[in-house]
Amino acid sequence: MLNRTVAPDFHAVEELALIEPKKIVLENGCKIFSFHSDEQDLVRIEWIFNNLCFHPQKPLLNVTVNTLLTEGTKTRTTAQISAEIDFYGAFLQVEHSADQSQVTLYTLNKHLKAVLPVLKDILTGSIFPEKELQTYIRNQQQKLQVHLQKNDVICRRNFNKALYNGTIYGYTAELEDYGQIKLDDLRLHFEQQYQPANCTIVVAGKADENIIGLISDTFDDWQNTITADFMQPELDKVPGELLFIEKPEALQSAVRLGTATINRKHPDFPGLQVLNTVLGGYFGSRLMNNIREDKGYTYGIGSAVASYKNTGTFFIATEVGAEVCKPAVQEIEKEINLLKTVLIGEGELSLVRNFMMGALLGSLENIFSHADKFKNVYFSGLDYAYYHLYTKTVQQITSEKLQALANEYLNFEDFIKVIVGKY
């Protein structure tokens, strides 16, 4: 009989067991990566496209084209697309980021043959009807007007713009930008970006040979039709500065501090993630203990390291009581300086190691999670060796190395500091 008064044995995580995909390349250049599991008669298919070169004169093309993909084709209206997808109990969504755009389909295997033609129609024949375009423009303008009343939104927008002005990473939509969207530009952008040579299909679920064969047969006659520019401009390092946007009536001030930094390609990136976790990457972090638990300045504060194709960003974000904004920023600076001058204790470092490894294992709950881990490295130009480096770094990094990383990458005077409210 199980003795519930005795805790189970503790075993440290040694290495990740990641599922590697099968790969095929169609004659048109489209790549298909598949992750197979027999657990459920379900499949997730993602069509992922690198974004075209960002043009500041036409900044909304990427997001508008991707959002309106499902709003009508040469043979189907938006209502017909929705009706066909819903009839088979499938789910369709579009997503957009700074580097990629994608279309995702969830469906039962038995219905895949019926819904794939709808997806092919979307990816080859979208026409962006004028009525749907105007509805989209009105809705986005209304949403933006509402969002611009929020201090945290204003703070984030100004932070990104200060850090990456003139690039996709720093772009923030303005109301007048929506008036510049032209139907001909959308259709040309669609023709250039949504081509098989620029497409990576990631299939996860019950992705057996029949399913992959069906996907291949459906998309192998998809043709490349036009050349396109996918190069992004070089990013310039900007000097640190304080941007204060005063809101005299504010009860809380939004604060965002940070800098451009390394991305996942750099060998120091896993170590920087450990350092970030100590500082503000989990509920027991130093920033939470100081700014929330000890001082009571905020309900929540955190830091993060984001990796993009051409850069990385380190940032700290919070909203604090307006009257304590200045001391809160001073305490943040103090915590950063402590990381640079005082070694992290072994007890704290051990706690962070266990948290990070546990979070990593917890993120591998199903076959979809394995596909997501693959995408993280694949679109960074890396392979699974990255996760070996990551786990080894988390398990073995020393306090001395973390202190060196803090001195190299966390220089408060170089941070962009944006405060909206009172200061």
Secondary structure, DSSP 8 states (H G I E B T S, - for coil): ---TTS---------------EEEE-TTS-EEEEEE-SSSSEEEEEEEEE-----TTSTTHHHHHHHTGGGBBSS-BHHHHHHHHHHTT-EEEEEE-SSEEEEEEEEEGGGHHHHHHHHHHHHHHB---HHHHHHHHHHHHHHHHHHTT-HHHHHHHHHHHHHHTTSTTT----HHHHTT--HHHHHHHHHHHS-GGGEEEEEEES--HHHHHHHHHHHTT-------------------EEEEEE-TT-SEEEEEEEEEE--TTSTTHHHHHHHHHHHHSSTTSHHIIIIIIIT--EEEEEEEEEE-SS-EEEEEEEEEEGGGHHHHHHHHHHHHHHHHHS---HHHHHHHHHHHHHHHHHT-SSHHHHHHHHHHHHTTT--THHHHHHHHHHHH--HHHHHHHHHHH--GGGSEEEEEE--
